[in-house]
Amino acid sequence: MPWQPGQRITANGLNSPTPTTITSGVTAASGWQVTLQTLDIVSGLRVANVTLNRTGADITNPGGTSGNITPDLEICTVATDWRPRDSLYVSCSTGIGDGSMRIQPDGSCQWLTWIPGASVSSGSSMRWTWTFAR
């Protein structure tokens, strides 16, 4: 059972955790497709894994010469269970290039930086993971 507001972490719950896995709740933005979405919850700790496949056109050098993507690009949103209380900043990668992502309390996942000079080709898989407690 997912964590509920007002639920308390107890010694008994920590000693006898009942894991839960959620496999829905990620909605891709236009030009992206969800290929993996798992949210594992155990003892109040949440570990989210997301992989999106680029289905739109190639994104040429999104980080420019500095690595900063301006404006930040929302590439998906996540449901309530997936949302941290405060913004989290994590690494993301296609296996060829890498950058950073922000997961916000409103569910927005925004692509912030990318290795300068690198592009993201159609068919690439963007992956990132975040861990949080609520």
MIVEX-951606 format. One record per atom (N, C-alpha, C): residue number from 1; atom name; x, y, z; residue in three letters. Coordinates in steps of 0.2 Angstrom, whole numbers, plus 5000, padded with zeros to 4 digits. Layout:
# MIVEX-951606
num=NUM&atomo=CA&X=X&Y=Y&Z=Z&residuo=ALA .
...
END
This chain:
# MIVEX-951606
num=1&atomo=N&X=5004&Y=4994&Z=5000&residuo=MET .
num=1&atomo=CA&X=5000&Y=5000&Z=5000&residuo=MET .
num=1&atomo=C&X=5004&Y=5006&Z=5000&residuo=MET .
num=2&atomo=N&X=5003&Y=5011&Z=4996&residuo=PRO .
num=2&atomo=CA&X=5007&Y=5017&Z=4995&residuo=PRO .
num=2&atomo=C&X=5006&Y=5021&Z=5002&residuo=PRO .
num=3&atomo=N&X=5011&Y=5025&Z=5003&residuo=TRP .
num=3&atomo=CA&X=5011&Y=5030&Z=5009&residuo=TRP .
num=3&atomo=C&X=5005&Y=5034&Z=5009&residuo=TRP .
num=4&atomo=N&X=5002&Y=5036&Z=5014&residuo=GLN .
num=4&atomo=CA&X=4997&Y=5040&Z=5014&residuo=GLN .
num=4&atomo=C&X=4998&Y=5046&Z=5019&residuo=GLN .
num=5&atomo=N&X=4996&Y=5052&Z=5017&residuo=PRO .
num=5&atomo=CA&X=4997&Y=5058&Z=5022&residuo=PRO .
num=5&atomo=C&X=4995&Y=5056&Z=5029&residuo=PRO .
num=6&atomo=N&X=4999&Y=5058&Z=5034&residuo=GLY .
num=6&atomo=CA&X=4997&Y=5057&Z=5041&residuo=GLY .
num=6&atomo=C&X=5000&Y=5050&Z=5043&residuo=GLY .
num=7&atomo=N&X=5002&Y=5046&Z=5038&residuo=GLN .
num=7&atomo=CA&X=5005&Y=5039&Z=5040&residuo=GLN .
num=7&atomo=C&X=5012&Y=5040&Z=5043&residuo=GLN .
num=8&atomo=N&X=5013&Y=5036&Z=5048&residuo=ARG .
num=8&atomo=CA&X=5020&Y=5037&Z=5052&residuo=ARG .
num=8&atomo=C&X=5024&Y=5031&Z=5051&residuo=ARG .
num=9&atomo=N&X=5031&Y=5033&Z=5050&residuo=ILE .
num=9&atomo=CA&X=5036&Y=5028&Z=5050&residuo=ILE .
num=9&atomo=C&X=5037&Y=5025&Z=5057&residuo=ILE .
num=10&atomo=N&X=5036&Y=5019&Z=5058&residuo=THR .
num=10&atomo=CA&X=5037&Y=5015&Z=5064&residuo=THR .
num=10&atomo=C&X=5043&Y=5010&Z=5064&residuo=THR .
num=11&atomo=N&X=5045&Y=5008&Z=5070&residuo=ALA .
num=11&atomo=CA&X=5050&Y=5003&Z=5070&residuo=ALA .
num=11&atomo=C&X=5048&Y=4997&Z=5067&residuo=ALA .
num=12&atomo=N&X=5042&Y=4995&Z=5069&residuo=ASN .
num=12&atomo=CA&X=5039&Y=4989&Z=5066&residuo=ASN .
num=12&atomo=C&X=5039&Y=4989&Z=5058&residuo=ASN .
num=13&atomo=N&X=5037&Y=4995&Z=5055&residuo=GLY .
num=13&atomo=CA&X=5036&Y=4996&Z=5048&residuo=GLY .
num=13&atomo=C&X=5043&Y=4995&Z=5045&residuo=GLY .
num=14&atomo=N&X=5048&Y=4998&Z=5048&residuo=LEU .
num=14&atomo=CA&X=5055&Y=4998&Z=5046&residuo=LEU .
num=14&atomo=C&X=5058&Y=4990&Z=5046&residuo=LEU .
num=15&atomo=N&X=5056&Y=4987&Z=5051&residuo=ASN .
num=15&atomo=CA&X=5058&Y=4980&Z=5052&residuo=ASN .
num=15&atomo=C&X=5055&Y=4975&Z=5048&residuo=ASN .
num=16&atomo=N&X=5048&Y=4976&Z=5046&residuo=SER .
num=16&atomo=CA&X=5044&Y=4972&Z=5042&residuo=SER .
num=16&atomo=C&X=5041&Y=4975&Z=5036&residuo=SER .
num=17&atomo=N&X=5045&Y=4978&Z=5032&residuo=PRO .
num=17&atomo=CA&X=5043&Y=4982&Z=5026&residuo=PRO .
num=17&atomo=C&X=5039&Y=4978&Z=5021&residuo=PRO .
num=18&atomo=N&X=5034&Y=4980&Z=5019&residuo=THR .
num=18&atomo=CA&X=5030&Y=4977&Z=5013&residuo=THR .
num=18&atomo=C&X=5031&Y=4981&Z=5007&residuo=THR .
num=19&atomo=N&X=5035&Y=4979&Z=5002&residuo=PRO .
num=19&atomo=CA&X=5036&Y=4983&Z=4996&residuo=PRO .
num=19&atomo=C&X=5030&Y=4984&Z=4992&residuo=PRO .
num=20&atomo=N&X=5030&Y=4989&Z=4988&residuo=THR .
num=20&atomo=CA&X=5025&Y=4991&Z=4983&residuo=THR .
num=20&atomo=C&X=5028&Y=4993&Z=4977&residuo=THR .
num=21&atomo=N&X=5026&Y=4991&Z=4971&residuo=THR .
num=21&atomo=CA&X=5029&Y=4993&Z=4965&residuo=THR .
num=21&atomo=C&X=5023&Y=4996&Z=4961&residuo=THR .
num=22&atomo=N&X=5024&Y=5002&Z=4959&residuo=ILE .
num=22&atomo=CA&X=5019&Y=5006&Z=4955&residuo=ILE .
num=22&atomo=C&X=5022&Y=5006&Z=4948&residuo=ILE .
num=23&atomo=N&X=5018&Y=5004&Z=4942&residuo=THR .
num=23&atomo=CA&X=5020&Y=5004&Z=4936&residuo=THR .
num=23&atomo=C&X=5016&Y=5009&Z=4931&residuo=THR .
num=24&atomo=N&X=5013&Y=5014&Z=4934&residuo=SER .
num=24&atomo=CA&X=5010&Y=5019&Z=4930&residuo=SER .
num=24&atomo=C&X=5010&Y=5025&Z=4933&residuo=SER .
num=25&atomo=N&X=5009&Y=5031&Z=4930&residuo=GLY .
num=25&atomo=CA&X=5009&Y=5037&Z=4933&residuo=GLY .
num=25&atomo=C&X=5014&Y=5042&Z=4929&residuo=GLY .
num=26&atomo=N&X=5017&Y=5040&Z=4924&residuo=VAL .
num=26&atomo=CA&X=5022&Y=5045&Z=4920&residuo=VAL .
num=26&atomo=C&X=5018&Y=5046&Z=4913&residuo=VAL .
num=27&atomo=N&X=5017&Y=5053&Z=4912&residuo=THR .
num=27&atomo=CA&X=5014&Y=5055&Z=4905&residuo=THR .
num=27&atomo=C&X=5020&Y=5058&Z=4901&residuo=THR .
num=28&atomo=N&X=5021&Y=5056&Z=4896&residuo=ALA .
num=28&atomo=CA&X=5027&Y=5059&Z=4892&residuo=ALA .
num=28&atomo=C&X=5024&Y=5065&Z=4888&residuo=ALA .
num=29&atomo=N&X=5028&Y=5070&Z=4887&residuo=ALA .
num=29&atomo=CA&X=5027&Y=5076&Z=4883&residuo=ALA .
num=29&atomo=C&X=5027&Y=5074&Z=4875&residuo=ALA .
num=30&atomo=N&X=5024&Y=5078&Z=4871&residuo=SER .
num=30&atomo=CA&X=5025&Y=5077&Z=4864&residuo=SER .
num=30&atomo=C&X=5032&Y=5076&Z=4862&residuo=SER .
num=31&atomo=N&X=5033&Y=5070&Z=4857&residuo=GLY .
num=31&atomo=CA&X=5039&Y=5069&Z=4855&residuo=GLY .
num=31&atomo=C&X=5043&Y=5064&Z=4859&residuo=GLY .
num=32&atomo=N&X=5040&Y=5061&Z=4864&residuo=TRP .
num=32&atomo=CA&X=5043&Y=5056&Z=4869&residuo=TRP .
num=32&atomo=C&X=5038&Y=5051&Z=4870&residuo=TRP .
num=33&atomo=N&X=5040&Y=5045&Z=4872&residuo=GLN .
num=33&atomo=CA&X=5036&Y=5039&Z=4874&residuo=GLN .
num=33&atomo=C&X=5039&Y=5036&Z=4880&residuo=GLN .
num=34&atomo=N&X=5034&Y=5034&Z=4885&residuo=VAL .
num=34&atomo=CA&X=5036&Y=5031&Z=4891&residuo=VAL .
num=34&atomo=C&X=5038&Y=5023&Z=4889&residuo=VAL .
num=35&atomo=N&X=5044&Y=5021&Z=4890&residuo=THR .
num=35&atomo=CA&X=5045&Y=5014&Z=4889&residuo=THR .
num=35&atomo=C&X=5047&Y=5010&Z=4896&residuo=THR .
num=36&atomo=N&X=5048&Y=5014&Z=4901&residuo=LEU .
num=36&atomo=CA&X=5049&Y=5011&Z=4908&residuo=LEU .
num=36&atomo=C&X=5047&Y=5016&Z=4913&residuo=LEU .
num=37&atomo=N&X=5043&Y=5013&Z=4918&residuo=GLN .
num=37&atomo=CA&X=5041&Y=5018&Z=4924&residuo=GLN .
num=37&atomo=C&X=5040&Y=5013&Z=4929&residuo=GLN .
num=38&atomo=N&X=5044&Y=5013&Z=4934&residuo=THR .
num=38&atomo=CA&X=5043&Y=5010&Z=4940&residuo=THR .
num=38&atomo=C&X=5044&Y=5014&Z=4946&residuo=THR .
num=39&atomo=N&X=5040&Y=5014&Z=4951&residuo=LEU .
num=39&atomo=CA&X=5041&Y=5017&Z=4958&residuo=LEU .
num=39&atomo=C&X=5040&Y=5012&Z=4963&residuo=LEU .
num=40&atomo=N&X=5046&Y=5010&Z=4966&residuo=ASP .
num=40&atomo=CA&X=5046&Y=5006&Z=4972&residuo=ASP .
num=40&atomo=C&X=5046&Y=5009&Z=4978&residuo=ASP .
num=41&atomo=N&X=5042&Y=5007&Z=4982&residuo=ILE .
num=41&atomo=CA&X=5041&Y=5010&Z=4989&residuo=ILE .
num=41&atomo=C&X=5042&Y=5005&Z=4994&residuo=ILE .
num=42&atomo=N&X=5046&Y=5006&Z=4999&residuo=VAL .
num=42&atomo=CA&X=5048&Y=5001&Z=5004&residuo=VAL .
num=42&atomo=C&X=5050&Y=5005&Z=5010&residuo=VAL .
num=43&atomo=N&X=5047&Y=5004&Z=5016&residuo=SER .
num=43&atomo=CA&X=5049&Y=5007&Z=5022&residuo=SER .
num=43&atomo=C&X=5049&Y=5015&Z=5022&residuo=SER .
num=44&atomo=N&X=5044&Y=5018&Z=5018&residuo=GLY .
num=44&atomo=CA&X=5044&Y=5025&Z=5017&residuo=GLY .
num=44&atomo=C&X=5048&Y=5028&Z=5012&residuo=GLY .
num=45&atomo=N&X=5053&Y=5024&Z=5009&residuo=LEU .
num=45&atomo=CA&X=5058&Y=5026&Z=5004&residuo=LEU .
num=45&atomo=C&X=5055&Y=5025&Z=4997&residuo=LEU .
num=46&atomo=N&X=5056&Y=5030&Z=4993&residuo=ARG .
num=46&atomo=CA&X=5053&Y=5029&Z=4986&residuo=ARG .
num=46&atomo=C&X=5059&Y=5029&Z=4981&residuo=ARG .
num=47&atomo=N&X=5059&Y=5025&Z=4976&residuo=VAL .
num=47&atomo=CA&X=5064&Y=5025&Z=4971&residuo=VAL .
num=47&atomo=C&X=5060&Y=5024&Z=4964&residuo=VAL .
num=48&atomo=N&X=5061&Y=5030&Z=4960&residuo=ALA .
num=48&atomo=CA&X=5058&Y=5030&Z=4954&residuo=ALA .
num=48&atomo=C&X=5063&Y=5029&Z=4948&residuo=ALA .
num=49&atomo=N&X=5061&Y=5025&Z=4943&residuo=ASN .
num=49&atomo=CA&X=5065&Y=5024&Z=4937&residuo=ASN .
num=49&atomo=C&X=5061&Y=5026&Z=4931&residuo=ASN .
num=50&atomo=N&X=5063&Y=5030&Z=4927&residuo=VAL .
num=50&atomo=CA&X=5059&Y=5032&Z=4921&residuo=VAL .
num=50&atomo=C&X=5064&Y=5032&Z=4915&residuo=VAL .
num=51&atomo=N&X=5061&Y=5029&Z=4909&residuo=THR .
num=51&atomo=CA&X=5065&Y=5029&Z=4903&residuo=THR .
num=51&atomo=C&X=5060&Y=5031&Z=4898&residuo=THR .
num=52&atomo=N&X=5062&Y=5037&Z=4894&residuo=LEU .
num=52&atomo=CA&X=5058&Y=5039&Z=4889&residuo=LEU .
num=52&atomo=C&X=5061&Y=5038&Z=4882&residuo=LEU .
num=53&atomo=N&X=5058&Y=5036&Z=4877&residuo=ASN .
num=53&atomo=CA&X=5061&Y=5035&Z=4870&residuo=ASN .
num=53&atomo=C&X=5059&Y=5042&Z=4866&residuo=ASN .
num=54&atomo=N&X=5064&Y=5044&Z=4863&residuo=ARG .
num=54&atomo=CA&X=5063&Y=5050&Z=4859&residuo=ARG .
num=54&atomo=C&X=5060&Y=5048&Z=4852&residuo=ARG .
num=55&atomo=N&X=5053&Y=5050&Z=4851&residuo=THR .
num=55&atomo=CA&X=5050&Y=5048&Z=4846&residuo=THR .
num=55&atomo=C&X=5049&Y=5054&Z=4841&residuo=THR .
num=56&atomo=N&X=5050&Y=5060&Z=4843&residuo=GLY .
num=56&atomo=CA&X=5050&Y=5066&Z=4838&residuo=GLY .
num=56&atomo=C&X=5057&Y=5066&Z=4835&residuo=GLY .
num=57&atomo=N&X=5057&Y=5072&Z=4831&residuo=ALA .
num=57&atomo=CA&X=5063&Y=5074&Z=4828&residuo=ALA .
num=57&atomo=C&X=5070&Y=5074&Z=4832&residuo=ALA .
num=58&atomo=N&X=5075&Y=5073&Z=4829&residuo=ASP .
num=58&atomo=CA&X=5082&Y=5074&Z=4833&residuo=ASP .
num=58&atomo=C&X=5082&Y=5081&Z=4836&residuo=ASP .
num=59&atomo=N&X=5085&Y=5081&Z=4842&residuo=ILE .
num=59&atomo=CA&X=5086&Y=5087&Z=4846&residuo=ILE .
num=59&atomo=C&X=5093&Y=5089&Z=4845&residuo=ILE .
num=60&atomo=N&X=5095&Y=5094&Z=4841&residuo=THR .
num=60&atomo=CA&X=5101&Y=5096&Z=4839&residuo=THR .
num=60&atomo=C&X=5104&Y=5100&Z=4844&residuo=THR .
num=61&atomo=N&X=5110&Y=5098&Z=4847&residuo=ASN .
num=61&atomo=CA&X=5114&Y=5102&Z=4852&residuo=ASN .
num=61&atomo=C&X=5109&Y=5106&Z=4857&residuo=ASN .
num=62&atomo=N&X=5105&Y=5103&Z=4861&residuo=PRO .
num=62&atomo=CA&X=5101&Y=5107&Z=4865&residuo=PRO .
num=62&atomo=C&X=5104&Y=5111&Z=4871&residuo=PRO .
num=63&atomo=N&X=5110&Y=5109&Z=4873&residuo=GLY .
num=63&atomo=CA&X=5114&Y=5112&Z=4878&residuo=GLY .
num=63&atomo=C&X=5119&Y=5118&Z=4875&residuo=GLY .
num=64&atomo=N&X=5119&Y=5119&Z=4868&residuo=GLY .
num=64&atomo=CA&X=5123&Y=5124&Z=4865&residuo=GLY .
num=64&atomo=C&X=5130&Y=5123&Z=4867&residuo=GLY .
num=65&atomo=N&X=5133&Y=5129&Z=4868&residuo=THR .
num=65&atomo=CA&X=5140&Y=5129&Z=4870&residuo=THR .
num=65&atomo=C&X=5142&Y=5128&Z=4877&residuo=THR .
num=66&atomo=N&X=5136&Y=5130&Z=4881&residuo=SER .
num=66&atomo=CA&X=5137&Y=5130&Z=4889&residuo=SER .
num=66&atomo=C&X=5135&Y=5124&Z=4892&residuo=SER .
num=67&atomo=N&X=5130&Y=5120&Z=4889&residuo=GLY .
num=67&atomo=CA&X=5127&Y=5115&Z=4892&residuo=GLY .
num=67&atomo=C&X=5120&Y=5116&Z=4895&residuo=GLY .
num=68&atomo=N&X=5118&Y=5123&Z=4895&residuo=ASN .
num=68&atomo=CA&X=5112&Y=5125&Z=4898&residuo=ASN .
num=68&atomo=C&X=5107&Y=5125&Z=4893&residuo=ASN .
num=69&atomo=N&X=5101&Y=5121&Z=4895&residuo=ILE .
num=69&atomo=CA&X=5095&Y=5121&Z=4890&residuo=ILE .
num=69&atomo=C&X=5091&Y=5127&Z=4892&residuo=ILE .
num=70&atomo=N&X=5090&Y=5131&Z=4887&residuo=THR .
num=70&atomo=CA&X=5086&Y=5137&Z=4889&residuo=THR .
num=70&atomo=C&X=5080&Y=5138&Z=4883&residuo=THR .
num=71&atomo=N&X=5074&Y=5138&Z=4885&residuo=PRO .
num=71&atomo=CA&X=5071&Y=5137&Z=4892&residuo=PRO .
num=71&atomo=C&X=5071&Y=5130&Z=4894&residuo=PRO .
num=72&atomo=N&X=5071&Y=5128&Z=4900&residuo=ASP .
num=72&atomo=CA&X=5070&Y=5121&Z=4902&residuo=ASP .
num=72&atomo=C&X=5065&Y=5118&Z=4899&residuo=ASP .
num=73&atomo=N&X=5066&Y=5111&Z=4897&residuo=LEU .
num=73&atomo=CA&X=5061&Y=5108&Z=4893&residuo=LEU .
num=73&atomo=C&X=5057&Y=5102&Z=4897&residuo=LEU .
num=74&atomo=N&X=5051&Y=5103&Z=4898&residuo=GLU .
num=74&atomo=CA&X=5047&Y=5098&Z=4901&residuo=GLU .
num=74&atomo=C&X=5046&Y=5092&Z=4896&residuo=GLU .
num=75&atomo=N&X=5049&Y=5086&Z=4899&residuo=ILE .
num=75&atomo=CA&X=5048&Y=5080&Z=4894&residuo=ILE .
num=75&atomo=C&X=5043&Y=5075&Z=4897&residuo=ILE .
num=76&atomo=N&X=5041&Y=5076&Z=4903&residuo=CYS .
num=76&atomo=CA&X=5035&Y=5072&Z=4906&residuo=CYS .
num=76&atomo=C&X=5033&Y=5075&Z=4912&residuo=CYS .
num=77&atomo=N&X=5027&Y=5072&Z=4914&residuo=THR .
num=77&atomo=CA&X=5024&Y=5074&Z=4921&residuo=THR .
num=77&atomo=C&X=5023&Y=5067&Z=4925&residuo=THR .
num=78&atomo=N&X=5023&Y=5068&Z=4931&residuo=VAL .
num=78&atomo=CA&X=5022&Y=5062&Z=4935&residuo=VAL .
num=78&atomo=C&X=5017&Y=5063&Z=4940&residuo=VAL .
num=79&atomo=N&X=5013&Y=5057&Z=4942&residuo=ALA .
num=79&atomo=CA&X=5007&Y=5057&Z=4946&residuo=ALA .
num=79&atomo=C&X=5010&Y=5059&Z=4953&residuo=ALA .
num=80&atomo=N&X=5005&Y=5060&Z=4958&residuo=THR .
num=80&atomo=CA&X=5006&Y=5062&Z=4964&residuo=THR .
num=80&atomo=C&X=5011&Y=5057&Z=4968&residuo=THR .
num=81&atomo=N&X=5010&Y=5051&Z=4968&residuo=ASP .
num=81&atomo=CA&X=5014&Y=5046&Z=4971&residuo=ASP .
num=81&atomo=C&X=5022&Y=5047&Z=4970&residuo=ASP .
num=82&atomo=N&X=5023&Y=5049&Z=4964&residuo=TRP .
num=82&atomo=CA&X=5030&Y=5050&Z=4961&residuo=TRP .
num=82&atomo=C&X=5033&Y=5057&Z=4963&residuo=TRP .
num=83&atomo=N&X=5029&Y=5061&Z=4966&residuo=ARG .
num=83&atomo=CA&X=5032&Y=5068&Z=4967&residuo=ARG .
num=83&atomo=C&X=5035&Y=5069&Z=4974&residuo=ARG .
num=84&atomo=N&X=5041&Y=5072&Z=4973&residuo=PRO .
num=84&atomo=CA&X=5045&Y=5074&Z=4980&residuo=PRO .
num=84&atomo=C&X=5041&Y=5080&Z=4983&residuo=PRO .
num=85&atomo=N&X=5043&Y=5081&Z=4989&residuo=ARG .
num=85&atomo=CA&X=5040&Y=5087&Z=4993&residuo=ARG .
num=85&atomo=C&X=5044&Y=5094&Z=4990&residuo=ARG .
num=86&atomo=N&X=5050&Y=5093&Z=4988&residuo=ASP .
num=86&atomo=CA&X=5054&Y=5099&Z=4986&residuo=ASP .
num=86&atomo=C&X=5057&Y=5096&Z=4979&residuo=ASP .
num=87&atomo=N&X=5059&Y=5101&Z=4975&residuo=SER .
num=87&atomo=CA&X=5062&Y=5100&Z=4969&residuo=SER .
num=87&atomo=C&X=5068&Y=5095&Z=4970&residuo=SER .
num=88&atomo=N&X=5069&Y=5090&Z=4966&residuo=LEU .
num=88&atomo=CA&X=5075&Y=5086&Z=4966&residuo=LEU .
num=88&atomo=C&X=5079&Y=5087&Z=4959&residuo=LEU .
num=89&atomo=N&X=5086&Y=5087&Z=4959&residuo=TYR .
num=89&atomo=CA&X=5090&Y=5088&Z=4953&residuo=TYR .
num=89&atomo=C&X=5094&Y=5082&Z=4953&residuo=TYR .
num=90&atomo=N&X=5093&Y=5078&Z=4947&residuo=VAL .
num=90&atomo=CA&X=5097&Y=5072&Z=4946&residuo=VAL .
num=90&atomo=C&X=5100&Y=5072&Z=4939&residuo=VAL .
num=91&atomo=N&X=5104&Y=5067&Z=4938&residuo=SER .
num=91&atomo=CA&X=5107&Y=5066&Z=4932&residuo=SER .
num=91&atomo=C&X=5103&Y=5062&Z=4927&residuo=SER .
num=92&atomo=N&X=5103&Y=5063&Z=4921&residuo=CYS .
num=92&atomo=CA&X=5100&Y=5059&Z=4916&residuo=CYS .
num=92&atomo=C&X=5105&Y=5057&Z=4910&residuo=CYS .
num=93&atomo=N&X=5103&Y=5052&Z=4906&residuo=SER .
num=93&atomo=CA&X=5108&Y=5050&Z=4901&residuo=SER .
num=93&atomo=C&X=5104&Y=5046&Z=4896&residuo=SER .
num=94&atomo=N&X=5107&Y=5046&Z=4890&residuo=THR .
num=94&atomo=CA&X=5105&Y=5042&Z=4884&residuo=THR .
num=94&atomo=C&X=5110&Y=5036&Z=4883&residuo=THR .
num=95&atomo=N&X=5115&Y=5036&Z=4887&residuo=GLY .
num=95&atomo=CA&X=5121&Y=5031&Z=4886&residuo=GLY .
num=95&atomo=C&X=5126&Y=5034&Z=4882&residuo=GLY .
num=96&atomo=N&X=5124&Y=5039&Z=4878&residuo=ILE .
num=96&atomo=CA&X=5129&Y=5043&Z=4874&residuo=ILE .
num=96&atomo=C&X=5131&Y=5050&Z=4876&residuo=ILE .
num=97&atomo=N&X=5125&Y=5053&Z=4878&residuo=GLY .
num=97&atomo=CA&X=5126&Y=5060&Z=4881&residuo=GLY .
num=97&atomo=C&X=5123&Y=5060&Z=4888&residuo=GLY .
num=98&atomo=N&X=5124&Y=5065&Z=4892&residuo=ASP .
num=98&atomo=CA&X=5121&Y=5066&Z=4899&residuo=ASP .
num=98&atomo=C&X=5120&Y=5073&Z=4901&residuo=ASP .
num=99&atomo=N&X=5116&Y=5074&Z=4906&residuo=GLY .
num=99&atomo=CA&X=5114&Y=5080&Z=4908&residuo=GLY .
num=99&atomo=C&X=5110&Y=5080&Z=4914&residuo=GLY .
num=100&atomo=N&X=5106&Y=5084&Z=4916&residuo=SER .
num=100&atomo=CA&X=5102&Y=5085&Z=4922&residuo=SER .
num=100&atomo=C&X=5095&Y=5086&Z=4921&residuo=SER .
num=101&atomo=N&X=5091&Y=5084&Z=4926&residuo=MET .
num=101&atomo=CA&X=5084&Y=5084&Z=4926&residuo=MET .
num=101&atomo=C&X=5081&Y=5087&Z=4932&residuo=MET .
num=102&atomo=N&X=5076&Y=5090&Z=4932&residuo=ARG .
num=102&atomo=CA&X=5073&Y=5093&Z=4939&residuo=ARG .
num=102&atomo=C&X=5066&Y=5089&Z=4939&residuo=ARG .
num=103&atomo=N&X=5065&Y=5086&Z=4945&residuo=ILE .
num=103&atomo=CA&X=5058&Y=5083&Z=4946&residuo=ILE .
num=103&atomo=C&X=5055&Y=5088&Z=4951&residuo=ILE .
num=104&atomo=N&X=5049&Y=5091&Z=4950&residuo=GLN .
num=104&atomo=CA&X=5046&Y=5096&Z=4954&residuo=GLN .
num=104&atomo=C&X=5040&Y=5093&Z=4958&residuo=GLN .
num=105&atomo=N&X=5038&Y=5097&Z=4963&residuo=PRO .
num=105&atomo=CA&X=5033&Y=5095&Z=4967&residuo=PRO .
num=105&atomo=C&X=5026&Y=5095&Z=4963&residuo=PRO .
num=106&atomo=N&X=5026&Y=5099&Z=4958&residuo=ASP .
num=106&atomo=CA&X=5019&Y=5099&Z=4954&residuo=ASP .
num=106&atomo=C&X=5019&Y=5093&Z=4949&residuo=ASP .
num=107&atomo=N&X=5024&Y=5089&Z=4949&residuo=GLY .
num=107&atomo=CA&X=5025&Y=5083&Z=4944&residuo=GLY .
num=107&atomo=C&X=5028&Y=5084&Z=4938&residuo=GLY .
num=108&atomo=N&X=5031&Y=5090&Z=4937&residuo=SER .
num=108&atomo=CA&X=5034&Y=5092&Z=4930&residuo=SER .
num=108&atomo=C&X=5041&Y=5089&Z=4931&residuo=SER .
num=109&atomo=N&X=5043&Y=5086&Z=4925&residuo=CYS .
num=109&atomo=CA&X=5050&Y=5084&Z=4925&residuo=CYS .
num=109&atomo=C&X=5053&Y=5088&Z=4919&residuo=CYS .
num=110&atomo=N&X=5058&Y=5092&Z=4921&residuo=GLN .
num=110&atomo=CA&X=5061&Y=5096&Z=4916&residuo=GLN .
num=110&atomo=C&X=5068&Y=5095&Z=4915&residuo=GLN .
num=111&atomo=N&X=5070&Y=5095&Z=4908&residuo=TRP .
num=111&atomo=CA&X=5077&Y=5094&Z=4906&residuo=TRP .
num=111&atomo=C&X=5081&Y=5100&Z=4906&residuo=TRP .
num=112&atomo=N&X=5086&Y=5101&Z=4910&residuo=LEU .
num=112&atomo=CA&X=5090&Y=5107&Z=4912&residuo=LEU .
num=112&atomo=C&X=5096&Y=5108&Z=4908&residuo=LEU .
num=113&atomo=N&X=5100&Y=5103&Z=4908&residuo=THR .
num=113&atomo=CA&X=5107&Y=5103&Z=4905&residuo=THR .
num=113&atomo=C&X=5108&Y=5097&Z=4900&residuo=THR .
num=114&atomo=N&X=5113&Y=5098&Z=4896&residuo=TRP .
num=114&atomo=CA&X=5115&Y=5093&Z=4891&residuo=TRP .
num=114&atomo=C&X=5122&Y=5094&Z=4889&residuo=TRP .
num=115&atomo=N&X=5126&Y=5089&Z=4888&residuo=ILE .
num=115&atomo=CA&X=5133&Y=5090&Z=4886&residuo=ILE .
num=115&atomo=C&X=5134&Y=5094&Z=4880&residuo=ILE .
num=116&atomo=N&X=5138&Y=5099&Z=4881&residuo=PRO .
num=116&atomo=CA&X=5138&Y=5104&Z=4875&residuo=PRO .
num=116&atomo=C&X=5140&Y=5100&Z=4868&residuo=PRO .
num=117&atomo=N&X=5137&Y=5102&Z=4863&residuo=GLY .
num=117&atomo=CA&X=5139&Y=5100&Z=4856&residuo=GLY .
num=117&atomo=C&X=5135&Y=5093&Z=4855&residuo=GLY .
num=118&atomo=N&X=5132&Y=5090&Z=4860&residuo=ALA .
num=118&atomo=CA&X=5129&Y=5083&Z=4859&residuo=ALA .
num=118&atomo=C&X=5122&Y=5084&Z=4857&residuo=ALA .
num=119&atomo=N&X=5119&Y=5079&Z=4853&residuo=SER .
num=119&atomo=CA&X=5112&Y=5079&Z=4851&residuo=SER .
num=119&atomo=C&X=5109&Y=5073&Z=4853&residuo=SER .
num=120&atomo=N&X=5102&Y=5073&Z=4853&residuo=VAL .
num=120&atomo=CA&X=5098&Y=5068&Z=4855&residuo=VAL .
num=120&atomo=C&X=5094&Y=5065&Z=4849&residuo=VAL .
num=121&atomo=N&X=5096&Y=5060&Z=4847&residuo=SER .
num=121&atomo=CA&X=5093&Y=5057&Z=4841&residuo=SER .
num=121&atomo=C&X=5086&Y=5054&Z=4842&residuo=SER .
num=122&atomo=N&X=5082&Y=5054&Z=4837&residuo=SER .
num=122&atomo=CA&X=5076&Y=5051&Z=4837&residuo=SER .
num=122&atomo=C&X=5077&Y=5043&Z=4838&residuo=SER .
num=123&atomo=N&X=5074&Y=5040&Z=4843&residuo=GLY .
num=123&atomo=CA&X=5075&Y=5033&Z=4845&residuo=GLY .
num=123&atomo=C&X=5079&Y=5032&Z=4851&residuo=GLY .
num=124&atomo=N&X=5082&Y=5038&Z=4853&residuo=SER .
num=124&atomo=CA&X=5087&Y=5038&Z=4859&residuo=SER .
num=124&atomo=C&X=5082&Y=5037&Z=4865&residuo=SER .
num=125&atomo=N&X=5085&Y=5033&Z=4870&residuo=SER .
num=125&atomo=CA&X=5081&Y=5032&Z=4877&residuo=SER .
num=125&atomo=C&X=5085&Y=5037&Z=4882&residuo=SER .
num=126&atomo=N&X=5081&Y=5041&Z=4885&residuo=MET .
num=126&atomo=CA&X=5083&Y=5046&Z=4890&residuo=MET .
num=126&atomo=C&X=5081&Y=5042&Z=4897&residuo=MET .
num=127&atomo=N&X=5086&Y=5041&Z=4901&residuo=ARG .
num=127&atomo=CA&X=5084&Y=5038&Z=4908&residuo=ARG .
num=127&atomo=C&X=5087&Y=5042&Z=4914&residuo=ARG .
num=128&atomo=N&X=5083&Y=5042&Z=4919&residuo=TRP .
num=128&atomo=CA&X=5085&Y=5045&Z=4925&residuo=TRP .
num=128&atomo=C&X=5081&Y=5041&Z=4931&residuo=TRP .
num=129&atomo=N&X=5084&Y=5042&Z=4937&residuo=THR .
num=129&atomo=CA&X=5082&Y=5039&Z=4943&residuo=THR .
num=129&atomo=C&X=5082&Y=5044&Z=4949&residuo=THR .
num=130&atomo=N&X=5077&Y=5044&Z=4953&residuo=TRP .
num=130&atomo=CA&X=5077&Y=5048&Z=4959&residuo=TRP .
num=130&atomo=C&X=5074&Y=5044&Z=4965&residuo=TRP .
num=131&atomo=N&X=5077&Y=5046&Z=4971&residuo=THR .
num=131&atomo=CA&X=5075&Y=5043&Z=4977&residuo=THR .
num=131&atomo=C&X=5073&Y=5048&Z=4982&residuo=THR .
num=132&atomo=N&X=5067&Y=5047&Z=4986&residuo=PHE .
num=132&atomo=CA&X=5065&Y=5052&Z=4991&residuo=PHE .
num=132&atomo=C&X=5061&Y=5048&Z=4996&residuo=PHE .
num=133&atomo=N&X=5059&Y=5052&Z=5001&residuo=ALA .
num=133&atomo=CA&X=5055&Y=5050&Z=5006&residuo=ALA .
num=133&atomo=C&X=5049&Y=5055&Z=5007&residuo=ALA .
num=134&atomo=N&X=5043&Y=5053&Z=5009&residuo=ARG .
num=134&atomo=CA&X=5038&Y=5058&Z=5009&residuo=ARG .
num=134&atomo=C&X=5036&Y=5059&Z=5016&residuo=ARG .
END
